[in-house]
Each structure stands twice: as structure tokens, then as C-alpha cells.
């Protein structure tokens, strides 16, 4: 049964122009998203595009044989969608998309999305606009990995995770953060404790609590903010307002 989603928690859907939303809405189906679930496989056809409402997905790029090294290049949450290859006219993904924090979303089959885009120039333009902000996020990740310290990159990752979840509590483990940053767990542990020392976060088992978002943004030293400001214009509502008194 189709889902009426104009009030969806997914920002991309909730802020669609009326014509674009009308084209896609009849085909949306609710989906549960479980940790470690793969939504896309590298070099395989994309079968479904998913507009996340809750949860967090990692976009992971893997090098060619024989190195086969993998790194997270972006994250997707309620601001966006998986299946961007479809929005850009391709049928195959260039990367893996893996759920890291469980949630839910609204999915649409690849053929149905193609037909909806063909019938609605407004939908096609809207999704391509999001695709541009996604590529900017990928570029900023490359910049952070090339020039940022682990502490700066960790601050950026925590801010990006909070943008896509509710409240200050993030269900992120040391192992997951190590995967997100592409570093050893010991390096993540040291960086986390440094942020604790600054009074920016608190750590409990399986949860990191952001205490001072403004301070965390300063700790990112310019590595956070560029795609986020564009997301704010393109898909209103992604960013959290700073906590009072911080």
C-alpha cells in the first residue's frame, strides 16, 4: 500500500515541491532498517531508493584489487536518500551503503523512481539538487581525511551524526567511529577522551552525548559546515539549533 509522506521525517520528501512529491508519493513503501544491513552493493544494480526517516547509513568506497582498502566517504540520514545513481541516470552503484544506526525509511523501486522522474521535471531537478550537496559532502570528507587530525575529524563526524538523529545522545561505539574515520580504535579512544576533557562530550557504554555543540564545531576547525550550510538551503531543517547556554 502506498504511503502518504508529505509529513515524513525525511527532509528531502517533506520539503519537496508539490509536483515532485505528487509524482513520487504513490510508490513509497515503509521499510525497517537494521544495523549492518546493506542497502547498496558496489558495481551492482540499484534496486531500491530509500528516503531515510530514522537511522544513519555509511557510504563506503572500496579500492580495486589487490589492495581492496575501504573507507567511508559520506553518511546519509533523514536529510537525504540512497540510490543517487538512479537520480543521475545510472543503474549501478559505485559504492556500498550500509546501515550503521538502525532506523526506518520509505523506499521506492528503481523502475518506479525512473518513471516518476521522467514524468516530473520538478522531481528530477529536486533530486539532482540533493545529489550536488551529497558530492560536496564527499569532497569535504576527502579534505578532512587529507588535512584533519583525528580529533578534528571525530568532531566533524559527531556533528554530522547529530544532524541526522534526535537529541544529544548518539548510539555510536568506538568500533563504529573507527570505521567511520578509517583509523585504529586506539586513536578514536584517545580523541574521544580529549573531547571529554574539553567538556564537549560525555561517554557511556555504546552512547556518546554531545554537551557543547558550539564547542564541538570549533574543535572541527573548519572541517564541518560547508555542505551543512548548503543542506540548510536545499533541504531545510537538517541542522539542530545550539543548546541554550552553550
PyMOL commands that set and color helices and strands:
alter all, ss='L'
color gray80, all
select helices_A, chain A and resi 11-14+18-25+84-87+110-119+121-147+150-163+174-181+185-197+213-219+226-234
alter helices_A, ss='H'
color red, helices_A
select strands_A, chain A and resi 29-33+38-40+48-62+70-76+96-109+169-170+201-204+207-210
alter strands_A, ss='S'
color yellow, strands_A
deselect
rebuild
show_as cartoon
